[in-house]
Amino acid sequence: MNFGFVLHPMDARRDAARRYPIAKYLPGAIVEQLLARKGSIFVSDITGVRSDTGATTEGCFVGCPLTPRMMKRMPLEECYKRIVATVEMAAEHGAKVVGLGAFTAVIGDGGITVAERSSVAVTTGNSYTVATAIEGALEAARVMAIRPCEAKLAVVGATGSIGKTCAQIMVPQFAETVLIGRDRARTEAVIESFHFGPDIRIAATTDVAEGLRDADVIITVTSAAEAIIHPHHLKTGAVVCDVARPRDVSRRVADKRNDVLVVEGGVVSVPGDVEFGFDFGFPPRTAYACMCETMILALEERAESFTVGKDVSVEQVREMSALAQKHGFRLAGFRSFERAISNAEIERIARNAGRFKGGYGVEPARS
């Protein structure tokens, strides 16, 4: 069974310039005006996905030429129309299940309307994104010599589908947790929905600075259009797993803080000799977890909208994690701000933070 995946530009000038070089010389607002006039774009074929079971699949990337800022500004119905049109382009190329990438999975009702209006199944990929975010955050904590049972966890965007489920699974492993959301009542309601025992220490706040001040491990996954985590927010030795697209963590953190480890959530090694036909900034044969969930459903011959809406259940996360293991998808080392992080870099960060405890042996992505 074939699959498709919807891409879209995050930054009008930078991303549009990959296809239209002249864009790098134009103001961002002008590029957005030009993008708004374009229809869906066929980007590339995807070949060579081969499961450990021997099953194979092929697919394609299709492009919706809207940035997150454009999607937020335009009427929601128009946004749905543009996304559905892009999904249908993938269907015309043989896809039976289509993944919604980045902000197309966030806008509106999280894929429900798009799934209802599309002729094929749709998934946001959030189930496997949650699984890899948790795995990546805990592995990053390990290499930074952080013991969860003695550490504080912060979840930014805790009222969203990914953040809520990450918290539900991770909270019992940590000494204390703070959930950070834009609305205090909704964030407190998330805590009440967990039904943890009295020994669990967990609090809610709407203040990012307050919530992150003494956090050791941070999962951040908001739908903000711009960075919300800045260098002064983080304590020495902190680990941040940034699952959000666009990123929640400012690039200035990498420039100014050599004592914290920021990793991207959901970066996965794809089984087989996969060729994407498009450079989205990853090493060969690696992809985002949301892309991989779509591939996994295709390998399973499951043309179903597995993950849509604003909620992701623990059961969905566990099922998709098991299917990923079955087919040979695995966490692909660490990446930060669109580049791989070497063991030597991690060691330097740990030394700067006073956390170095010896070699780590983190498995790098295949090249």
N, C-alpha and C positions, 0 to 999 in steps of 0.2 A: 504494500500500500504506500502511495506517495504522500508527501507532506509539503507544506509551504510555511513560510515565516515572513511576517510583516516587519520591515525595517522603516525607520524614519529619521530625519536629521535631528540631532540634538542642538547643534549650533548652526545657524543658517549659513554663515560664510565658510566655516571650516569644513563642514560635512558636504555642503553642496559643491565645494571646490574639488572634491574627489571625482565628481562626474563632470562638472563644468568648471574648468580651471579659472575662467574669468571671474568667478564669484569671489575669489580671494581679494580682488581689487575693488570690490563694490561695498558700500555700506550695508550693514546687516539688514536694515529696514528695507532697502531696495531688493536685496536677495529674497527676503520673505515675501514681498509683493510678487516677485517673479515666480516663486514656488507656489504661491496661492493659485496661480493661473494654470498650473500643470496638473495633469491627471496622474493616475497610478503609473508606476514604472516597473517593468520587469527588470530585475537586477542581475540575477545569475542562476544557473543550474547548480544543484548540490549533488555530488555523486560520491560513491565509495563508502557509505555508512554500512558497516558489517558487524552485526552482533556477535558476541561470544557463542551464541547458540547456532550461528550460521545464517540467521535471517539477514536480509538486506533491505535497504530502502533508498529511495532517491527523492529529491525535493527541489525547491527553488526559493530564492529570496525575491520578494516583491516590495516595492517601495511606496510608502504614502508620503508625499512631499510636504509634510507639515511638521514644524517644530513644536515642542511643548507649549511655548508661548503662543503660537498661532492657534493651537487646539483650545487653549484656555480662553482666548479672545473671541473665537468664532462661535456662533450659535451651536448648541449641542447637537441638534438634529443634522446640521450641515457636517459636523465632525463625524457623526455616525455614518452618514452617507458616504463620506470619503473613505472611511476605514472599510466599510462593507464592500465598496467598489474594489479596493485593493485585495481583500480576501477573495472576491470573485475572480480577480485576475489569476490568483494562485490556483483556484479551482479549474479555470480554463486550461491551465498547464498540467492538470491531472491530480492535484492535491485533494485528498479526502479529509485531511485534518490540517488546520492552519493555526500557527501560533501567533499571538499578538505580542509584538515587541515593545519594550519600554513604555512610553506614555500612552500608546494605543491600548494597553492592558489596564490603564488606570482611569482614563477619562470616563466620565459618566458613571455607569453602573458596573464597571469592571468586566466588560465583555458579554454581559447577559443579552443586551439588545443586539449587539453585533452578531451573536450566535443565533438569535431568533430570526434575524433578517438575512442570514447567509445560507447558501445552498449546501454548505459543508460544515463539518464540526469545527469548533474553535476552542482554543485553550489559551489561558494567560501564561501557563507554565509556572504558576506560583507555588504549586505543591513541591516540585523539585527544587525551585528556588529556595524555599524555606529549608528543605533538607540540606542543601549544600551551604547555605548561610550558617546554619548551626554547626555543621561539620567544620567549615572553614574558621569560624570564630573560635571554636574549642581547640582546633589544631594551632591556630595562631597564639592562643593563650598558652598552650603547652610549650611552644618554642620560646616564648617570652618568660617562662618559668612562673606562670601565674596558676595558682591552684584555685579552681572555682569555689571549692568549699570554704575558702578563706577570703574570697574576692567579692567585689560589688559589680553587678551587672546593670547596665542601662539599656533600655530599648527605646529608641527614638522613632516615633510613628507607631506607637503601640496600639492605636485604635484601628489601624489598617489591617487588611487581611494577612499580610506577611508578618508584620510586627506582632500582632496578637498571638499568632500561632507559634512564632519563635519564642515569645515570652512564656507561653503555656508549657512548652517542652523544656525550656532552659531554666526557668526560675528555681525549680527544686534542687538544681545542681549548685546554686550559688548561696553564699552566706547572706546576701541581701540584694534587693533589686529595686530600681526605680523605673517606672514607666513614664514616658514623656509623650504627651499629646497636645494638640492645639486646644482642645476643650476638656476642662478638668472633670466635668460630670461624666463625659463619655469615657475618659481614661479611668476614673474610679469604677465605672460600671464594668470595664474590662476586668479589673481586679476581682470584683464581686462574682463575675461569671466563672472564675477559675475554681472556686471552692477548695482552696488549699487549706491545710491544717494550720493551727495556731502558731506553730514553730516557724512558719515561713515569714520572713521579714520583707515586706513589699510596700512601696509607696507610690503615689502619683504626683506629677507636677506638670505644669505647662511652660515652665521656665527651662529652656535648654541649658543655659549656663549653670543654673543651680543643679540640674539633674546630672550633668556630666562632670561637675567639679571634682569629685573623688571616685569616679567610676573607673574600674580596672579593665572591664571588657564592655564594649559598646556595639550593639547591633543598630544600624540606622537604615530606615527604609520608609522615607516619607514620599509624598507626591509633590514636594516643593519644586518650583521651576529653577531655583537658584540655591547655591550652597548655604547651609544653615549652621555648619560646624566649622569653627575657625580656630587658629592656633591657641588662643588664650583659653579656650574651653577645656583643654585636655591636660590631665595630670601626667607627670613623668612616668613612663613605662606602660601607658595605656595601650590597649589593642582596640582598633576600630575596624569592624567589618561593615563596609558600605555597600549595601545591596541596591540602593536607589539608582535609578537612571531617569533624569540627570542626577549626578552625584550630589549627596548631601554634604560631603566633606570638601572644603575649599582646597584648591591646589596650594595655597599658601601654607597649609599644614606640612606638606612635603618639603617646601622651601625653608621653613623656619623652625620646624620641630624634628630634630634628628634623634629624639628620644622617645618617639611613639611609633607604633607599627600600624599602618593603614593598609588594609587589604580589600580587594574587591570580592564581594560575595558572588557565588554562583558561577565560577569559572571551571569548566569541566573538560576532561579529555574524552574525545569521541572515539569509539572503537572502529577499527577498519582503517582504510587509507582515504579518508574523506578529503574531498576538494570542494571548497566553498565558492570558488570563482569570484570572490569579493573579499577585499581586505578590510575587516572591521577592527583591526588593531590587536588581534590575538596571535599567539604563536600558531604554527601549523597544527591542524587536527585538534584544536580546542574551540570551545564555544560557551556561550552563556547557558546557565541551567534552564532558562525558559525555552531556549532553542532545543535543548536536549530532551525536555519533556515531550515536545512535539515529535521528535524523532522516535522516542520510546513508544509513544502511542501508535505511530506508523508501523514500527517493528512488531508490535503486539496485534496489529490488524484491528485496532480499536478506533473506529471513526466516531468518537464521542467527544462532547465538550466536557472534558474531565475537570478542568479548573476554571470556573467563571464566577463572577460576583465578588463581593467584598469579604467573603469568609473562606478560609481554607481550614479544613478539619485536620486534626492530628492523624486520623485514619488515612486521609488522602496523602499526607506527607509520608507516612510509613509505607503505604502501598507503592507510591512512586519511587521511594528510596530502594525498596526491594526489587522493583522492576529494573531500575538503573543498574543495580549490582548484577542482576541476572544477565543483562545484555552487555556489561563491560564498561559502562560509563563510570568515571571516577574523578575525584577532585584533582585538579592539575597544578599542584604547587600553589604558589602565591603570586598575585599580580597587584600592582598599585598604580593608579593613574595611568592606565593603558600600557604598562610594561611589566615584564617579569621581574621579580625580586630574587636575587641570588641569596644563597646561604650566607655568603660573606656580608651582604648588606644587612641581613637580619641579625647577624652576630654584632655588627657595628651598632645597630640600634639598641640591642640588648645591653651592650657594654655602656653606651651612653646613658642608658636608663638605670644602670647598676643592677641589671638582671641576668647578666651572662652566667650560665651554669655549665658551659661546655658545648660541644658540637651538637647539631640538631638532626642532620641527615634528612632534611625535607626533600621529598621526591619532586624533582623538577618536571615541568611539562615536557612531553616528547617533542623533539625537533627533527 
